[in-house]
Amino acid sequence: MTKPVTPDVTMRRTVAILAVALILFQATQTMSIATTPLAAHAMLGVDKTFATLPIFLTNLGLMTVTLPASLLMGRVGRRVGFSLGAGFGILGGLTSFFGIWQQSFVLLCLGAFLQGGSGAFAWHYRFAAADAATAPFRAKALSLVMAGGVAAGFIGPQVAKWAVDLLDPVLFAGVYVMLGLFAFGMLLLMQLIDIPHVQTADGGRGGRPMSEIARQPAFMTAVLSSMFGFASMTLVMSATPLSMKACGFAFGDSATVIQWHVVAMFLPSFFTGHLINRFGILPIIATGSLLEIGCALVNFAGIDFGNFVLANMLVGLGWNFCYLGGSTLVTTTYRVEERAKVQGIHDFCVYTTTATAAALSGTLQAQAGWTQVNLAVLPMQAVVLLAVAWLALKRR
């Protein structure tokens, strides 16, 4: 007699599938981060100010698509939405490939924007895990899905190193072929997920007005933590390959730094949920903020390979605490019928700030230098620490 599948087994299976899908998504992200600024740098003339423009456009794609993506999934469900997002990823990889092949900066930028559109769906994997989980397992489910990024931290840069000369003499083209293949893998996995679909007649606009939800101190703190935790990380990470190139390091060196950066971003996810349950969300967010400040201090101290590695690991770890802390905190601020719009607004705020940081990163690096890039981290993290202190006082 066949043993029936219990809801708990289904929940854990769904979380595992989402974790594998995130591995593939984050691998595409790390391939792009390690490759795209350098590919753009090689295409541009004497003025390299716009070398991080494709990274900005990736974040712009995230920003512009994330709210429509959330509301769409409120109507049609996670499987359809995530499949559409994977389709964006496939198209983005192909477009960037043709951009490299034709030496077209415009096509490279368009491909980057499409990759951002894919990410607008894929970053909802964490919320999908929370939706599928029971309340006691919610923080751990969210963290475990994000933990899939650890494998991506090794896979993405290694694939980029292997594929960079794959279609020699067209440097970097092979990386974007692999990016499209990984996105196709995401598409296949999305056909296996089983998440209850809570559909509302108004496409996710039910419940309380957004203005009322946004006035909650917990919502404001969650958004500020996720926004500035992500923006600080993006600012430093986007400029790192360019700064290392200016210091004489090779592509393999900067890919290795990005590799350890991504590992530090996601490795803590194995225990971040446990730490949140043990110590509370606010101490974890505050710790993340202090770690991102530590990144800036290490970068101020020198430009050796060790400085780049340590600083990028610190900002990755700080991102994990700030972003997962903020994402977990925001799940406490809405009702079931409100989740599509609240999750969408949260991510829209995050990616708007992140897109701005990506745009400023190349300009700051080209016009002002590495020190100014890192100085910009400090005021953002000061805001996060003040928000945490304010919410802690409110709760008392």
Protein Blocks (a to p, Z undefined) as FASTA:
>chain_A
ZZdddfklmmmmmmmmmmmmmmmmmmmmmmmmmmmmmmmmmmpcfblmlmmmmmmmmmmm
mmmmmmmmmmmmmmnojklmmmmmmmmmmmmmmmmmmmmmnopaklmmmmmmmmmmmmmm
mmmmmmmmmmmpcfklmmmmmmmmmmmmmmmmmmmmmmmmmmmmmmocbghklmmmmmmm
mmmmmmmmmmmgccdddddfklopgcjdfklmmmpmklmmmmmmmmmmmmmmmmmmmmmm
mmmmmnopafklmmmmmmmmmmmmmmmmmmmmmmmmmnojklmmmmmmmmmmmmmmmmmn
occfklmmmmmmmmmmmmmmmmmmmmmmmmmmccfklmmmmmmmmmmmmmmmmmmmmmmm
mmmmmmnojklmmmmmmmmmmmmmmmmmmmmmmmZZ
